[in-house]
Amino acid sequence: MYRNSEISRSRPSRKDFLMSRLSTKNRIKRAVVLFHLWLGITVGGLWALQGLSGALLVFHRDLDRPAVEMASRRLTLDALIEEARSVANREPESIGLYYPDAAVLGVTFPGYASGKGSVLVEAASGRVIATRERTPVNPAEGNFWRWIYNFHHSLFAHNFGEILLGISGLLLVTMVGTGAWLAWPRRGQWRASFAMSRWRTRSQQLFGWHRCAGLAAALALIILAISGASMDFGKSLRKWAEGNAGYRAPYKAEPVAALPASLLGAENAYARARAVFPQASLSAVTLPTAESPVYQVRMRQPGEWRQWTGTSVVIVHAENGAILSRFDAVQAPIANRILDSAFPVHNGEIAGPPGRILVFLAGLSLPVLYVSGLWAWLRRRKATRK
Protein backbone atom coordinates (compact mmCIF):
# COMPACT_ATOMS: atom_id res chain seq x y z
CA MET A 1 0.00 0.00 0.00
CA TYR A 2 2.79 2.43 0.94
CA ARG A 3 4.74 1.60 -2.21
CA ASN A 4 1.73 2.25 -4.49
CA SER A 5 1.05 5.63 -2.88
CA GLU A 6 4.71 6.62 -3.39
CA ILE A 7 4.51 5.64 -7.07
CA SER A 8 1.30 7.60 -7.56
CA ARG A 9 2.83 10.65 -5.88
CA SER A 10 5.99 10.50 -8.05
CA ARG A 11 4.08 10.12 -11.33
CA PRO A 12 3.29 13.54 -12.93
CA SER A 13 -0.38 14.39 -13.28
CA ARG A 14 -2.04 15.43 -16.54
CA LYS A 15 -2.22 18.99 -15.25
CA ASP A 16 1.53 19.06 -14.60
CA PHE A 17 2.17 17.65 -18.07
CA LEU A 18 0.04 20.33 -19.74
CA MET A 19 1.67 23.07 -17.68
CA SER A 20 5.11 21.77 -18.69
CA ARG A 21 4.16 21.82 -22.38
CA LEU A 22 2.76 25.33 -22.04
CA SER A 23 5.91 26.53 -20.32
CA THR A 24 8.10 25.04 -23.07
CA LYS A 25 5.94 26.63 -25.76
CA ASN A 26 6.17 30.01 -24.03
CA ARG A 27 9.94 29.77 -23.84
CA ILE A 28 10.14 28.92 -27.55
CA LYS A 29 7.81 31.78 -28.42
CA ARG A 30 9.81 34.21 -26.31
CA ALA A 31 13.02 33.11 -28.03
CA VAL A 32 11.41 33.62 -31.45
CA VAL A 33 10.13 37.06 -30.39
CA LEU A 34 13.63 38.12 -29.30
CA PHE A 35 15.17 36.73 -32.51
CA HIS A 36 12.57 38.57 -34.63
CA LEU A 37 13.02 41.78 -32.64
CA TRP A 38 16.80 42.02 -32.69
CA LEU A 39 17.13 40.84 -36.27
CA GLY A 40 14.71 43.58 -37.30
CA ILE A 41 16.55 46.23 -35.28
CA THR A 42 19.98 45.32 -36.67
CA VAL A 43 19.17 44.54 -40.32
CA GLY A 44 15.75 46.12 -40.75
CA GLY A 45 17.14 49.46 -41.89
CA LEU A 46 18.93 47.80 -44.79
CA TRP A 47 15.77 45.90 -45.75
CA ALA A 48 13.76 49.12 -45.63
CA LEU A 49 16.17 50.84 -48.05
CA GLN A 50 16.25 47.76 -50.29
CA GLY A 51 12.47 47.62 -50.36
CA LEU A 52 12.13 51.32 -51.15
CA SER A 53 14.78 51.27 -53.89
CA GLY A 54 13.32 48.06 -55.34
CA ALA A 55 9.83 49.59 -55.44
CA LEU A 56 11.21 52.60 -57.33
CA LEU A 57 12.96 50.36 -59.84
CA VAL A 58 9.80 48.44 -60.76
CA PHE A 59 8.65 51.28 -63.05
CA HIS A 60 11.93 53.13 -63.56
CA ARG A 61 12.23 52.51 -67.30
CA ASP A 62 8.66 53.70 -67.85
CA LEU A 63 9.47 56.91 -65.96
CA ASP A 64 12.85 57.43 -67.63
CA ARG A 65 11.75 56.75 -71.22
CA PRO A 66 11.91 59.83 -73.49
CA ALA A 67 8.85 60.84 -75.49
CA VAL A 68 9.69 59.06 -78.75
CA GLU A 69 6.98 57.52 -80.89
CA MET A 70 7.36 53.99 -82.20
CA ALA A 71 7.95 54.02 -85.98
CA SER A 72 7.15 51.28 -88.47
CA ARG A 73 10.73 51.23 -89.80
CA ARG A 74 14.16 51.83 -88.29
CA LEU A 75 17.64 52.48 -89.58
CA THR A 76 20.03 49.56 -89.77
CA LEU A 77 21.86 48.62 -86.58
CA ASP A 78 25.15 49.54 -88.22
CA ALA A 79 23.89 53.03 -89.13
CA LEU A 80 22.67 53.59 -85.57
CA ILE A 81 26.03 52.46 -84.21
CA GLU A 82 27.82 54.97 -86.44
CA GLU A 83 25.55 57.81 -85.27
CA ALA A 84 26.32 56.97 -81.65
CA ARG A 85 30.04 56.54 -82.38
CA SER A 86 30.22 60.05 -83.81
CA VAL A 87 29.10 61.41 -80.43
CA ALA A 88 30.99 59.06 -78.11
CA ASN A 89 34.29 58.97 -80.08
CA ARG A 90 34.91 55.44 -78.80
CA GLU A 91 34.67 51.89 -80.08
CA PRO A 92 31.21 50.40 -79.37
CA GLU A 93 30.64 47.13 -77.54
CA SER A 94 26.98 46.40 -78.21
CA ILE A 95 23.62 47.76 -79.34
CA GLY A 96 20.23 46.79 -77.98
CA LEU A 97 17.03 47.70 -76.20
CA TYR A 98 17.27 50.25 -73.43
CA TYR A 99 13.51 50.47 -72.88
CA PRO A 100 10.81 47.82 -73.33
CA ASP A 101 10.07 48.93 -76.89
CA ALA A 102 12.46 49.36 -79.82
CA ALA A 103 11.78 53.05 -80.47
CA VAL A 104 15.04 53.91 -78.68
CA LEU A 105 18.17 51.75 -78.78
CA GLY A 106 21.24 52.04 -76.60
CA VAL A 107 24.78 51.73 -77.97
CA THR A 108 27.20 50.80 -75.19
CA PHE A 109 30.73 52.21 -75.08
CA PRO A 110 33.59 51.74 -72.58
CA GLY A 111 35.90 54.47 -71.36
CA TYR A 112 33.64 56.87 -69.50
CA ALA A 113 34.86 58.39 -66.25
CA SER A 114 32.69 56.01 -64.24
CA GLY A 115 33.05 53.00 -66.55
CA LYS A 116 30.70 52.05 -69.37
CA GLY A 117 27.95 54.20 -70.77
CA SER A 118 25.13 53.96 -73.31
CA VAL A 119 24.35 56.50 -76.02
CA LEU A 120 20.60 56.48 -76.69
CA VAL A 121 19.56 56.91 -80.31
CA GLU A 122 16.15 57.13 -81.94
CA ALA A 123 15.72 53.98 -84.03
CA ALA A 124 13.79 55.63 -86.86
CA SER A 125 16.07 58.64 -87.45
CA GLY A 126 19.37 57.94 -85.67
CA ARG A 127 18.98 61.12 -83.61
CA VAL A 128 21.10 60.99 -80.47
CA ILE A 129 18.84 61.56 -77.45
CA ALA A 130 21.00 61.21 -74.33
CA THR A 131 23.87 59.40 -72.64
CA ARG A 132 23.35 57.11 -69.64
CA GLU A 133 26.37 56.06 -67.56
CA ARG A 134 26.42 52.58 -66.02
CA THR A 135 28.05 53.50 -62.70
CA PRO A 136 27.34 57.17 -61.97
CA VAL A 137 29.20 58.61 -58.99
CA ASN A 138 26.10 60.30 -57.56
CA PRO A 139 22.40 60.41 -58.45
CA ALA A 140 22.52 63.97 -59.72
CA GLU A 141 25.00 63.24 -62.53
CA GLY A 142 24.95 60.72 -65.34
CA ASN A 143 22.03 58.44 -64.53
CA PHE A 144 19.77 58.73 -61.49
CA TRP A 145 17.98 55.43 -62.05
CA ARG A 146 21.21 53.51 -62.61
CA TRP A 147 22.54 54.93 -59.33
CA ILE A 148 19.45 53.55 -57.57
CA TYR A 149 19.93 50.22 -59.36
CA ASN A 150 23.58 49.94 -58.35
CA PHE A 151 22.66 50.59 -54.71
CA HIS A 152 19.86 48.03 -54.82
CA HIS A 153 21.99 45.45 -56.61
CA SER A 154 25.31 45.69 -54.77
CA LEU A 155 25.34 48.64 -52.31
CA PHE A 156 28.06 50.13 -54.58
CA ALA A 157 30.39 47.36 -53.32
CA HIS A 158 30.37 45.06 -56.38
CA ASN A 159 30.92 41.37 -55.55
CA PHE A 160 31.20 41.93 -51.80
CA GLY A 161 27.95 43.89 -51.82
CA GLU A 162 26.18 41.16 -53.79
CA ILE A 163 27.26 38.50 -51.28
CA LEU A 164 26.19 40.70 -48.38
CA LEU A 165 22.77 41.29 -49.93
CA GLY A 166 22.41 37.59 -50.70
CA ILE A 167 22.96 36.77 -47.03
CA SER A 168 20.55 39.51 -45.97
CA GLY A 169 17.96 38.07 -48.37
CA LEU A 170 18.17 34.66 -46.71
CA LEU A 171 17.88 36.34 -43.31
CA LEU A 172 14.80 38.17 -44.56
CA VAL A 173 13.17 34.81 -45.33
CA THR A 174 13.66 33.75 -41.69
CA MET A 175 12.49 37.17 -40.50
CA VAL A 176 9.26 37.00 -42.49
CA GLY A 177 8.71 33.37 -41.50
CA THR A 178 9.07 34.03 -37.77
CA GLY A 179 6.93 37.17 -38.04
CA ALA A 180 4.14 35.29 -39.82
CA TRP A 181 4.29 32.52 -37.19
CA LEU A 182 4.01 35.03 -34.34
CA ALA A 183 1.28 37.11 -35.98
CA TRP A 184 -0.83 34.26 -37.39
CA PRO A 185 -4.38 34.70 -36.02
CA ARG A 186 -6.17 31.88 -34.25
CA ARG A 187 -9.09 30.17 -35.91
CA GLY A 188 -11.95 32.62 -36.38
CA GLN A 189 -9.83 35.65 -35.45
CA TRP A 190 -8.78 36.85 -38.91
CA ARG A 191 -11.43 39.57 -39.14
CA ALA A 192 -10.62 40.81 -35.65
CA SER A 193 -6.91 40.98 -36.53
CA PHE A 194 -7.65 43.52 -39.28
CA ALA A 195 -10.29 45.48 -37.32
CA MET A 196 -8.61 48.89 -37.20
CA SER A 197 -11.43 50.37 -35.09
CA ARG A 198 -10.16 48.33 -32.15
CA TRP A 199 -6.74 49.97 -32.24
CA ARG A 200 -7.31 52.77 -29.72
CA THR A 201 -3.85 53.62 -28.39
CA ARG A 202 -0.83 54.60 -30.46
CA SER A 203 0.96 51.39 -29.45
CA GLN A 204 -2.02 49.29 -30.57
CA GLN A 205 -2.10 51.15 -33.89
CA LEU A 206 1.61 50.64 -34.51
CA PHE A 207 1.45 46.96 -33.63
CA GLY A 208 -1.73 46.52 -35.69
CA TRP A 209 -0.24 48.09 -38.81
CA HIS A 210 2.97 46.12 -38.33
CA ARG A 211 1.05 42.86 -38.02
CA CYS A 212 -1.33 43.52 -40.92
CA ALA A 213 1.42 44.64 -43.29
CA GLY A 214 3.51 41.60 -42.40
CA LEU A 215 0.67 39.13 -42.93
CA ALA A 216 -0.41 40.75 -46.21
CA ALA A 217 3.09 40.90 -47.71
CA ALA A 218 4.63 37.73 -46.22
CA LEU A 219 4.39 35.44 -49.24
CA ALA A 220 5.47 38.12 -51.71
CA LEU A 221 8.43 39.10 -49.52
CA ILE A 222 9.62 35.50 -49.26
CA ILE A 223 9.47 35.12 -53.05
CA LEU A 224 11.31 38.42 -53.56
CA ALA A 225 13.98 37.52 -51.00
CA ILE A 226 14.64 34.07 -52.51
CA SER A 227 14.74 35.35 -56.11
CA GLY A 228 16.98 38.26 -55.10
CA ALA A 229 19.38 35.98 -53.20
CA SER A 230 19.55 33.60 -56.15
CA MET A 231 20.68 36.49 -58.36
CA ASP A 232 23.22 37.66 -55.79
CA PHE A 233 24.66 34.13 -55.61
CA GLY A 234 24.10 33.64 -59.35
CA LYS A 235 27.72 32.92 -60.32
CA SER A 236 28.15 30.27 -57.64
CA LEU A 237 24.75 28.71 -58.36
CA ARG A 238 25.45 28.50 -62.09
CA LYS A 239 28.85 26.95 -61.51
CA TRP A 240 27.31 24.34 -59.20
CA ALA A 241 24.39 23.70 -61.55
CA GLU A 242 26.73 23.23 -64.51
CA GLY A 243 28.37 20.26 -62.81
CA ASN A 244 25.37 18.85 -60.96
CA ALA A 245 22.07 19.87 -62.53
CA GLY A 246 22.61 19.92 -66.30
CA TYR A 247 23.01 23.68 -66.58
CA ARG A 248 24.18 24.77 -70.03
CA ALA A 249 26.92 27.39 -69.77
CA PRO A 250 27.10 30.27 -72.28
CA TYR A 251 29.14 29.84 -75.45
CA LYS A 252 32.73 31.00 -75.07
CA ALA A 253 34.70 31.87 -78.19
CA GLU A 254 38.45 31.40 -78.50
CA PRO A 255 40.32 34.74 -78.52
CA VAL A 256 42.32 35.79 -81.59
CA ALA A 257 45.29 38.08 -82.17
CA ALA A 258 43.25 40.46 -84.33
CA LEU A 259 39.80 40.65 -85.89
CA PRO A 260 39.42 40.03 -89.63
CA ALA A 261 39.51 43.11 -91.82
CA SER A 262 36.01 42.51 -93.17
CA LEU A 263 33.27 42.01 -90.58
CA LEU A 264 29.74 40.79 -91.21
CA GLY A 265 28.02 43.76 -89.55
CA ALA A 266 25.47 43.91 -86.75
CA GLU A 267 22.42 44.05 -89.04
CA ASN A 268 23.52 41.01 -91.04
CA ALA A 269 24.31 39.11 -87.85
CA TYR A 270 20.82 39.87 -86.56
CA ALA A 271 19.34 38.69 -89.86
CA ARG A 272 21.20 35.37 -89.54
CA ALA A 273 19.90 35.00 -85.99
CA ARG A 274 16.35 35.76 -87.13
CA ALA A 275 16.62 32.84 -89.52
CA VAL A 276 17.26 30.59 -86.50
CA PHE A 277 14.40 32.03 -84.41
CA PRO A 278 12.00 33.58 -86.97
CA GLN A 279 9.43 34.80 -84.43
CA ALA A 280 11.95 36.28 -81.99
CA SER A 281 12.52 40.00 -81.43
CA LEU A 282 15.79 41.83 -80.85
CA SER A 283 17.19 42.26 -77.36
CA ALA A 284 20.84 43.10 -78.07
CA VAL A 285 23.79 42.44 -80.40
CA THR A 286 27.22 42.23 -78.80
CA LEU A 287 29.93 43.18 -81.30
CA PRO A 288 33.05 41.07 -81.90
CA THR A 289 36.35 41.81 -80.16
CA ALA A 290 39.74 40.09 -80.18
CA GLU A 291 38.82 38.42 -76.87
CA SER A 292 35.47 37.20 -78.23
CA PRO A 293 35.56 37.34 -82.05
CA VAL A 294 31.86 36.57 -82.66
CA TYR A 295 28.52 38.35 -82.83
CA GLN A 296 26.34 37.42 -79.88
CA VAL A 297 22.71 38.08 -80.77
CA ARG A 298 20.35 38.01 -77.82
CA MET A 299 16.64 37.67 -78.62
CA ARG A 300 13.26 37.14 -77.02
CA GLN A 301 10.98 34.39 -78.25
CA PRO A 302 7.25 34.07 -77.58
CA GLY A 303 6.84 32.05 -74.40
CA GLU A 304 9.88 33.39 -72.55
CA TRP A 305 9.18 34.62 -69.04
CA ARG A 306 10.99 37.90 -69.49
CA GLN A 307 8.68 40.45 -70.99
CA TRP A 308 11.11 42.49 -73.09
CA THR A 309 14.72 41.26 -72.75
CA GLY A 310 14.87 37.63 -73.75
CA THR A 311 17.55 35.06 -73.03
CA SER A 312 17.65 33.16 -76.32
CA VAL A 313 21.11 33.58 -77.89
CA VAL A 314 22.56 32.94 -81.33
CA ILE A 315 26.34 33.05 -81.86
CA VAL A 316 27.28 34.21 -85.37
CA HIS A 317 30.74 34.02 -86.96
CA ALA A 318 32.16 37.52 -87.30
CA GLU A 319 33.27 37.14 -90.94
CA ASN A 320 31.29 34.50 -92.81
CA GLY A 321 28.03 34.57 -90.78
CA ALA A 322 28.04 30.88 -89.89
CA ILE A 323 25.89 29.90 -86.89
CA LEU A 324 28.32 28.66 -84.25
CA SER A 325 25.85 28.10 -81.42
CA ARG A 326 22.21 28.58 -80.54
CA PHE A 327 20.49 28.65 -77.18
CA ASP A 328 16.72 28.25 -77.15
CA ALA A 329 15.49 29.70 -73.84
CA VAL A 330 12.04 28.11 -74.26
CA GLN A 331 13.47 24.59 -74.66
CA ALA A 332 16.47 25.10 -72.36
CA PRO A 333 17.42 22.69 -69.54
CA ILE A 334 15.31 23.13 -66.42
CA ALA A 335 18.32 24.46 -64.46
CA ASN A 336 18.75 27.29 -66.99
CA ARG A 337 15.07 28.15 -66.91
CA ILE A 338 14.93 28.23 -63.11
CA LEU A 339 18.00 30.44 -62.74
CA ASP A 340 16.98 32.71 -65.64
CA SER A 341 13.53 33.15 -64.07
CA ALA A 342 14.94 34.87 -60.96
CA PHE A 343 15.00 38.34 -62.57
CA PRO A 344 11.45 38.39 -64.04
CA VAL A 345 10.12 36.95 -60.76
CA HIS A 346 12.01 39.51 -58.69
CA ASN A 347 10.72 42.54 -60.60
CA GLY A 348 7.25 41.06 -61.15
CA GLU A 349 7.28 41.19 -64.95
CA ILE A 350 6.62 37.44 -65.12
CA ALA A 351 3.00 38.23 -64.19
CA GLY A 352 2.66 41.37 -66.29
CA PRO A 353 1.35 44.69 -64.87
CA PRO A 354 -0.43 43.03 -61.89
CA GLY A 355 2.84 41.33 -60.91
CA ARG A 356 4.78 44.57 -61.10
CA ILE A 357 2.20 46.37 -58.95
CA LEU A 358 2.37 43.55 -56.39
CA VAL A 359 6.18 43.80 -56.24
CA PHE A 360 5.91 47.57 -55.90
CA LEU A 361 3.57 47.24 -52.90
CA ALA A 362 5.66 44.46 -51.34
CA GLY A 363 8.75 46.63 -51.61
CA LEU A 364 7.00 49.52 -49.86
CA SER A 365 5.87 47.17 -47.08
CA LEU A 366 9.48 46.80 -45.87
CA PRO A 367 9.96 50.45 -44.78
CA VAL A 368 6.43 50.33 -43.29
CA LEU A 369 7.31 47.22 -41.29
CA TYR A 370 10.62 48.66 -40.15
CA VAL A 371 9.27 52.05 -39.05
CA SER A 372 6.16 50.65 -37.33
CA GLY A 373 8.11 47.87 -35.58
CA LEU A 374 10.93 50.14 -34.42
CA TRP A 375 8.51 52.84 -33.28
CA ALA A 376 6.40 50.35 -31.32
CA TRP A 377 9.52 48.90 -29.64
CA LEU A 378 10.82 52.35 -28.67
CA ARG A 379 7.45 53.33 -27.18
CA ARG A 380 7.28 50.12 -25.16
CA ARG A 381 10.85 50.58 -23.98
CA LYS A 382 10.11 54.15 -22.91
CA ALA A 383 6.98 53.05 -21.04
CA THR A 384 8.88 50.25 -19.29
CA ARG A 385 11.53 52.69 -18.08
CA LYS A 386 8.86 54.99 -16.67
Salt bridges, closest charged atoms under 4 A:
GLU6 OE2 - ARG9 NH2 2.51
ASP62 OD1 - ARG356 NH2 2.62
ASP64 OD1 - ARG132 NH2 3.20
GLU82 OE2 - ARG85 NH2 2.76
GLU91 OE1 - ARG85 NH1 2.87
GLU93 OE1 - LYS116 NZ 3.02
ASP101 OD2 - ARG65 NE 2.77
GLU122 OE1 - ARG127 NE 3.14
GLU162 OE2 - HIS153 NE2 3.23
GLU267 OE1 - ARG74 NH1 2.99
ASP340 OD1 - ARG238 NH2 3.22
